[in-house]
């Protein structure tokens, strides 16, 4: 254990925590994990709520879904 002499609170707190390596997710592996899961959404399910609840499992996909659903639907032509 090394002695930390920094006056910064965040440095003192986080430098003492043991580092737990997170698995590296690539977009391909994340998509493979999603496609191989047995998750099924029904027509009346809230899609945005599903992705919000599963952000930790699928961070890249959930970000993409939020971006896609942020586009407002429109039936007018662009001039």
C-alpha positions as CSV (number, residue, x, y, z in Angstrom):
1,X,0.0,0.0,0.0
2,X,1.5,3.3,-1.0
3,X,1.0,6.5,0.9
4,X,-1.0,9.2,-0.9
5,X,-0.1,12.8,0.0
6,X,-2.4,14.6,-2.4
7,X,-4.8,17.2,-1.1
8,X,-7.4,16.5,-3.8
9,X,-10.4,14.6,-2.4
10,X,-11.1,12.6,-5.6
11,X,-7.5,11.5,-5.9
12,X,-7.4,10.4,-2.3
13,X,-10.6,8.4,-2.7
14,X,-10.2,6.8,-6.1
15,X,-6.5,6.1,-6.0
16,X,-7.1,3.8,-3.0
17,X,-9.8,1.7,-4.7
18,X,-8.6,-1.6,-6.1
19,X,-8.9,-1.5,-9.9
20,X,-11.3,-4.0,-11.2
21,X,-10.8,-4.6,-14.9
22,X,-13.9,-4.4,-17.0
23,X,-14.4,-6.6,-20.0
24,X,-13.7,-4.9,-23.2
25,X,-16.8,-4.6,-25.3
26,X,-16.6,-4.0,-29.0
27,X,-19.6,-3.1,-31.1
28,X,-19.5,-6.5,-32.7
29,X,-19.3,-8.4,-29.4
30,X,-22.1,-6.3,-27.9
31,X,-24.3,-6.9,-30.9
32,X,-23.6,-10.6,-30.8
33,X,-24.5,-10.7,-27.0
34,X,-27.7,-8.9,-27.7
35,X,-28.7,-11.1,-30.7
36,X,-27.9,-14.3,-28.7
37,X,-29.9,-13.2,-25.7
38,X,-33.5,-14.3,-25.4
39,X,-34.8,-10.8,-24.8
40,X,-38.1,-10.2,-26.6
41,X,-39.9,-6.9,-26.7
42,X,-43.7,-6.9,-27.3
43,X,-45.4,-4.3,-29.3
44,X,-46.7,-2.3,-26.3
45,X,-43.3,-2.3,-24.4
46,X,-41.5,1.0,-23.9
47,X,-38.4,0.6,-26.1
48,X,-36.6,3.6,-24.5
49,X,-37.2,2.3,-21.0
50,X,-35.9,-1.1,-22.0
51,X,-32.6,0.4,-23.3
52,X,-32.3,2.7,-20.3
53,X,-32.6,-0.3,-18.0
54,X,-30.1,-2.3,-20.1
55,X,-27.5,0.5,-20.6
56,X,-24.9,-1.3,-18.5
57,X,-25.3,-4.5,-20.5
58,X,-25.4,-2.8,-23.9
59,X,-23.8,0.6,-23.6
60,X,-23.0,1.1,-27.3
61,X,-26.3,-0.2,-28.6
62,X,-28.3,1.8,-26.0
63,X,-26.5,5.0,-27.1
64,X,-27.3,4.3,-30.7
65,X,-31.0,3.7,-29.9
66,X,-31.2,7.0,-27.9
67,X,-29.7,8.8,-30.9
68,X,-32.1,7.2,-33.3
69,X,-35.2,7.8,-31.2
70,X,-34.2,11.4,-30.7
71,X,-35.0,12.1,-34.3
72,X,-38.6,13.5,-34.4
73,X,-41.0,11.8,-36.8
74,X,-42.2,14.0,-39.6
75,X,-44.3,13.5,-42.7
76,X,-43.5,16.9,-44.2
77,X,-41.2,17.4,-47.1
78,X,-38.0,19.2,-46.7
79,X,-37.7,22.3,-48.9
